[in-house]
Amino acid sequence: MHTDVEGKTVVLKGIGVSPGIVIGKAHLFDRFDSQVSFYKLRDKTLLSKEIKRFRSALKESEKQLLEIKNKLTEMAGREPLYIIDVHIMILKDRMFINHTIKKIREMGVNVEWALSMTIDRYRSIFEKVDDEYLKGRLSDIRYVGQMIMRNLTGKGRESIADIGEKGVVIAVDLSPADTARMMINKVLGFATDMGGKTSHTAIVARAVGIPAVVGLESVTRSVRMNDNVIIDGSAGLIVINPDPEMLQRYEDKKKHYEETQEDFLKYARLPAITKDNYKVEIGGNIEFIEEIPSAIVHGAEGIGLYRTEFIYINKEQLPTEEEHFSHYRQVVGVEGLKWSTIRTFDLGGDKFYSDPKLAKEMNPQMGLRAIRFCLKEVDLFKVQLRAIARASAYGKTRIMFPMISGIEEIREAKQIFCEVKDDLSAKGVPVGDDIEIGVMIEVPSAVIIADELAKEVDFFSIGTNDLIQYVLAIDRINERVTYLYEPLHPAVLRLIKQVVDTGHRAGIRVAMCGEMASEPTNLMILLGLEIDELSMNPLAIPRVKKIIRESTLKDSRELLKKVMTFSSAAEIREYVKRYMRERFPEEFPNNNH
């Protein structure tokens, strides 16, 4: 899983018009023949030839639309068909045809030029109209015009057929017929500069089930052919050249999205309570504020981890306090969410695009990153902390410091945060009075001194993604050692147990926000460990809640006790998989998990 070395990660926000997540290679699809050819027809006999060319291009276009319509009937039912009918009607429209023929005759010009004049005439009429829906119909006329143009130049079937099943289409705009062709040719998804929620293209995308984001404005300028691209049609986001960790997270999101499409959603809004009344808080992990509606729909009770690194992506300058604040304000105090945990940025030299002075490191995972970076760049850190403190006045806020490895770091971070809060209060700026401070436990040394750390904070959150990497000395993105990445390794389980027991003895809550929390196979083990809160990719929540509601704390403790007697990761994994399959045959069919 490797990203284009040249390409830096870019995140664009548009309008999600068709839900789902796809990951693939970008294919730039140019429907707009930017140069319309122009030439004069010197000879009168050429005029009738030109009109004949126009009529046969009209016929060819209609034939293609009818073919698409027939295939669509088989695949997507009736709903999108009327849109194709609209285009066939435009092709047969007398005014549309006559105006073009008239221009060929009067001006003695070629069809392409005459046709572009017809479309310009419609544009000038439609642009005077206030009605958004009618304005949107201009695009239908443009699509038909382009289809005729392609048939005039012999590029009629250029197109989507050549892209292949792993392709993601990137275009300025697409017609509904192009969208339908994508379905027929199994293109993964598409993103366009233009378009809106009610455009015909959007309606067809939803009907044929192709994830799509439109209205991105600059996607065609930001993407190069064959770039790695993620399209998140639910959140209205497109990520170009994601880094390997992000790619991994989206692979997981994609898997969970496909699973929750089944019957799990009915469990989404129910509480996560076992049959013997043990309650687990369920949070959602997000990286973009656009994901919040989806987190609520999928059953997140709060935001358990808001990764703030992406506020820094796409930026030439560092984000201002106001930019930070506007993000946090949209995460805190949202109706339907009981709390929001904002993690201070986990950035290092490897991810900090805004500052070329930062040295590239040999091993960025263990270098100057996260809290180490923040404590070195205190002014930068304060900008973020001030914005979080200001947002906390609007709802229940938890602030979480990543990658703490010693007591000095958390004391220093807390001191800076207190200075920032006092400074704001002195200026009369409202700040929440119940902000909780927590640390992410993801470095083995933090586990060993958890009893000391517990005296300094209100909660722990176990970041299993990094903790497992550091404990087992493997990089989970390196495909050659991923087989060693094992959440159910006895060393990992002992460390997690130590953190939970230490936290509970000190009277603080313990959460888990790593991917381990969202894997159904692990759930009874995590229940047995008595973790207070599980936070995960929101798409995984319904299934997790379903399993928790069908489990008991008593059985979970017994399962944990049993596996803690095993000495190898393979034994534990096999035993837990078999146990979960027997207990939940519907959830774990065909040895998939």
WODAGI-V32113 format. One record per backbone hydrogen bond with DSSP energy under -1.0 kcal/mol. NH is the residue of the N-H (numbers start at 1). CO is the residue of the C=O. If there is no record, write none. Layout:
# WODAGI-V32113
NH,CO
NH,CO
This chain:
# WODAGI-V32113
10,240
12,238
14,236
15,214
17,212
18,212
22,231
24,229
25,166
26,227
27,168
29,170
31,29
34,32
41,108
46,43
47,44
49,45
50,46
51,47
52,48
53,49
54,50
55,51
56,52
57,53
58,54
59,55
60,56
61,57
62,58
63,59
64,60
65,61
66,62
67,63
68,64
69,65
70,66
71,67
72,68
73,69
74,70
75,71
76,72
81,78
84,80
85,81
86,82
87,83
88,84
89,85
90,86
91,87
92,88
93,90
97,93
98,94
99,95
100,96
101,97
102,98
103,99
104,100
105,101
106,102
107,103
108,104
110,39
114,110
115,111
116,112
117,113
118,114
119,115
120,116
121,117
122,118
123,119
124,120
125,121
126,122
127,123
128,125
129,126
135,131
136,132
138,135
141,137
142,138
143,139
144,140
145,141
146,142
147,143
148,144
149,145
150,146
151,147
152,148
153,149
155,150
158,155
162,159
163,160
167,164
168,25
169,189
170,27
171,191
179,175
180,176
181,177
182,178
183,179
184,180
185,181
186,183
187,182
188,167
190,211
191,169
192,213
193,171
194,172
199,196
203,199
204,200
205,201
206,202
207,203
208,204
210,205
212,18
213,190
214,15
215,194
216,192
217,193
218,216
222,218
223,219
226,26
227,224
229,24
230,239
231,22
232,237
233,20
236,232
237,232
238,12
239,230
240,10
241,228
247,243
248,244
249,245
250,246
251,247
252,248
253,249
254,250
255,251
256,252
257,253
258,254
259,255
260,256
262,259
267,264
268,265
270,267
273,271
274,278
275,551
277,274
280,272
281,532
283,534
284,302
285,536
286,305
291,288
292,289
295,291
296,292
297,293
298,294
299,296
300,295
301,282
303,339
304,284
305,284
306,341
307,286
311,308
312,309
324,320
325,321
326,322
327,323
328,324
329,325
331,328
332,328
337,334
338,301
340,396
341,303
342,398
343,306
344,400
351,348
352,348
353,351
358,355
366,363
367,364
369,367
370,347
372,369
374,370
375,371
377,373
381,377
382,378
383,379
384,380
385,381
386,382
387,383
388,384
389,385
390,386
391,387
392,388
393,390
394,391
398,340
399,436
400,342
401,438
410,406
411,407
412,408
413,409
414,410
415,411
416,412
417,413
418,414
419,415
420,416
421,417
422,418
423,419
424,420
425,421
426,422
427,423
428,425
429,424
436,397
438,399
439,459
440,401
441,461
442,440
446,443
447,443
448,444
449,445
450,447
452,449
453,449
454,450
456,453
458,437
459,437
460,509
461,439
462,511
463,441
464,462
467,463
468,464
469,465
470,466
471,467
472,468
474,469
478,475
481,478
484,481
485,482
486,484
489,486
493,489
494,490
495,491
496,492
497,493
498,494
499,495
500,496
501,497
502,498
503,499
504,500
505,501
506,502
507,504
508,503
509,458
511,460
512,533
513,462
517,514
518,515
522,519
523,520
526,522
527,523
528,524
529,525
530,527
531,526
532,510
533,510
534,281
535,512
536,283
540,537
541,538
544,540
545,541
546,542
547,543
548,544
549,545
551,548
556,552
557,553
558,554
559,555
560,556
561,557
562,558
563,559
564,560
565,562
566,563
572,568
573,569
574,570
575,571
576,572
577,573
578,574
579,575
580,576
581,577
582,578
583,579
584,580
588,584
592,589
